[in-house]
Amino acid sequence: MVHDDRSLQESALRVGEALQRGGLSLAVAESCTGGLLAKILTDGGGASNWFERGLVVYSNAAKRDLAGVPERLIEEHGAVSQVVAEALALGVLGRAPVTHSVAITGVAGPDGGTVSKPVGTVWIAWGSPAGVDARPCRFAGDRDTVRRASVAEALNGVLDRCPGA
């Protein structure tokens, strides 16, 4: 599936409408997407009513310093893992006055993949007062395709977790 700017912006519009309708708010922590999710979420007007902040936590140090991910989690599981994605979602949720969070960490390529975590491996986590849940994704394609597919999946996940969406 192609995730062009228009389709991503339409999804982001639905996310914003659902959040605003529910009196909810969102913050994000992004690694492999490098701020693309925050950019798409704020492309449309009115985002200031429900979008609080976006953290680009590309390096392990940024994950630790900005989102509070314990160094031992990164050392034990790697930056691209369920526990790190969940820690990112909880970290941004705990550092921002919001009801919901999203975190993305992965290997967008073209380099950096391994046998166990090939290019296209992405973990996305969603946080809320009810807790945090994460899911692994494997996307095929070039760097841009992996990043856009990650954003699309993150947006769909927010919609799935918003009451009344």
C-alpha positions as a printed NumPy array, in Angstrom:
array([[  0.   ,   0.   ,   0.   ],
       [  1.229,   3.484,  -0.851],
       [  1.194,   5.956,   2.008],
       [  1.497,   9.338,   0.323],
       [  1.206,  12.676,   2.122],
       [ -2.481,  12.953,   1.317],
       [ -3.48 ,   9.566,   2.747],
       [ -1.362,  10.132,   5.854],
       [ -2.824,  13.61 ,   6.352],
       [ -6.357,  12.22 ,   5.996],
       [ -5.586,   9.645,   8.696],
       [ -4.079,  12.362,  10.88 ],
       [ -7.212,  14.462,  10.429],
       [ -9.337,  11.542,  11.647],
       [ -6.998,  11.117,  14.627],
       [ -7.271,  14.805,  15.491],
       [-11.051,  14.775,  15.213],
       [-11.305,  11.681,  17.438],
       [ -8.95 ,  13.11 ,  20.046],
       [-10.688,  16.478,  20.097],
       [-14.147,  14.893,  20.238],
       [-13.063,  12.816,  23.229],
       [-11.263,  15.657,  25.003],
       [ -8.032,  13.698,  24.613],
       [ -4.482,  14.752,  23.82 ],
       [ -1.39 ,  13.191,  22.276],
       [  2.395,  13.27 ,  22.457],
       [  4.783,  11.165,  20.389],
       [  8.318,   9.764,  20.632],
       [  9.925,   8.834,  17.326],
       [ 13.149,   7.143,  16.425],
       [ 13.3  ,   5.765,  12.874],
       [ 10.59 ,   8.125,  11.609],
       [ 12.639,  11.145,  12.692],
       [  9.688,  13.446,  13.368],
       [  7.545,  12.436,  10.39 ],
       [  4.632,  11.409,  12.629],
       [  4.648,  14.774,  14.425],
       [  4.903,  16.569,  11.081],
       [  1.913,  14.702,   9.635],
       [ -0.129,  15.221,  12.814],
       [  0.494,  18.963,  12.759],
       [  0.089,  19.569,   9.012],
       [ -3.588,  20.389,   9.457],
       [ -5.029,  23.294,  11.379],
       [ -6.3  ,  22.848,  14.904],
       [ -3.595,  20.438,  16.045],
       [ -2.783,  22.712,  18.977],
       [ -6.113,  21.636,  20.488],
       [ -4.924,  18.05 ,  20.964],
       [ -1.211,  17.681,  20.057],
       [  1.195,  18.491,  22.871],
       [  4.668,  17.548,  21.683],
       [  6.869,  15.29 ,  19.648],
       [ 10.234,  13.94 ,  20.712],
       [ 12.747,  12.774,  18.141],
       [ 14.74 ,  10.163,  20.036],
       [ 16.939,   8.894,  17.235],
       [ 19.986,   7.999,  19.305],
       [ 20.116,   5.733,  22.336],
       [ 21.237,   8.734,  24.394],
       [ 18.13 ,  10.665,  23.318],
       [ 15.915,   7.717,  24.235],
       [ 17.515,   7.741,  27.668],
       [ 17.784,  11.5  ,  28.237],
       [ 14.532,  12.756,  26.69 ],
       [ 12.147,   9.84 ,  27.225],
       [ 13.693,   8.244,  30.3  ],
       [ 14.327,   4.823,  28.776],
       [ 16.629,   2.956,  31.164],
       [ 20.017,   2.251,  29.584],
       [ 19.829,  -1.381,  30.728],
       [ 16.695,  -1.946,  28.602],
       [ 18.512,  -0.728,  25.51 ],
       [ 21.588,  -2.813,  26.35 ],
       [ 19.596,  -5.984,  27.098],
       [ 16.964,  -5.821,  24.351],
       [ 18.273,  -3.369,  21.763],
       [ 16.724,  -0.075,  20.721],
       [ 14.364,  -1.863,  18.328],
       [ 12.37 ,  -3.992,  20.752],
       [  9.016,  -4.27 ,  22.438],
       [ 10.318,  -3.179,  25.838],
       [ 12.042,  -0.09 ,  24.455],
       [  8.976,   0.902,  22.41 ],
       [  6.817,   0.515,  25.524],
       [  9.314,   2.478,  27.63 ],
       [  9.285,   5.276,  25.042],
       [  5.473,   5.414,  25.055],
       [  5.367,   5.465,  28.851],
       [  8.239,   7.944,  29.018],
       [  6.58 ,  10.54 ,  26.802],
       [  3.226,   9.898,  28.494],
       [  4.808,  10.616,  31.872],
       [  6.615,  13.744,  30.688],
       [  3.747,  15.482,  28.921],
       [  0.316,  16.559,  30.14 ],
       [ -1.485,  14.209,  27.73 ],
       [ -3.901,  11.299,  27.781],
       [ -2.283,   9.275,  24.989],
       [  1.134,   8.639,  23.483],
       [  2.682,   6.846,  20.538],
       [  6.251,   5.624,  20.172],
       [  8.002,   4.292,  17.078],
       [ 11.39 ,   2.585,  16.985],
       [ 12.748,   0.561,  14.118],
       [ 15.217,  -0.097,  11.333],
       [ 14.197,   1.992,   8.321],
       [ 17.298,   1.147,   6.281],
       [ 19.005,   1.04 ,   4.012],
       [ 21.63 ,  -0.077,   6.563],
       [ 21.425,  -1.204,  10.161],
       [ 19.487,  -4.418,   9.745],
       [ 20.539,  -7.739,  11.245],
       [ 19.37 , -11.319,  10.819],
       [ 17.056, -11.007,  13.831],
       [ 16.024,  -7.406,  13.081],
       [ 16.177,  -6.87 ,   9.325],
       [ 15.511,  -3.559,   7.618],
       [ 11.786,  -2.911,   7.902],
       [ 11.497,  -4.167,  11.495],
       [  9.541,  -1.622,  13.531],
       [  7.98 ,  -1.641,  16.994],
       [  5.103,   0.742,  17.667],
       [  3.681,   1.31 ,  21.145],
       [  0.619,   3.211,  22.302],
       [  0.228,   4.548,  25.827],
       [ -2.845,   5.712,  27.72 ],
       [ -4.126,   5.786,  31.299],
       [ -5.174,   2.16 ,  30.72 ],
       [ -1.56 ,   1.134,  30.124],
       [  0.694,   0.491,  27.174],
       [  0.645,  -2.014,  24.364],
       [  2.994,  -2.575,  21.477],
       [  3.121,  -4.52 ,  18.286],
       [  5.877,  -5.541,  15.906],
       [  5.691,  -4.651,  12.241],
       [  7.693,  -5.756,   9.218],
       [  7.494,  -3.389,   6.298],
       [  8.983,  -4.006,   2.867],
       [ 10.433,  -1.265,   0.739],
       [ 12.945,   1.523,   0.833],
       [ 13.61 ,   3.855,   3.76 ],
       [ 10.833,   6.286,   2.872],
       [  8.317,   3.47 ,   2.435],
       [  9.196,   1.949,   5.825],
       [  8.928,   5.319,   7.557],
       [  5.576,   6.171,   5.95 ],
       [  4.15 ,   2.715,   6.659],
       [  5.235,   3.12 ,  10.294],
       [  3.424,   6.447,  10.55 ],
       [  0.287,   4.98 ,   8.949],
       [  0.272,   2.08 ,  11.413],
       [  0.835,   4.437,  14.349],
       [ -2.1  ,   6.619,  13.274],
       [ -4.383,   3.604,  12.812],
       [ -3.405,   2.409,  16.266],
       [ -4.361,   5.735,  17.838],
       [ -7.768,   5.524,  16.174],
       [ -8.215,   1.974,  17.466],
       [ -7.514,   3.175,  20.997],
       [ -9.635,   6.344,  21.02 ],
       [-13.096,   5.949,  22.515],
       [-15.727,   6.972,  19.996],
       [-13.319,   7.159,  17.056]])
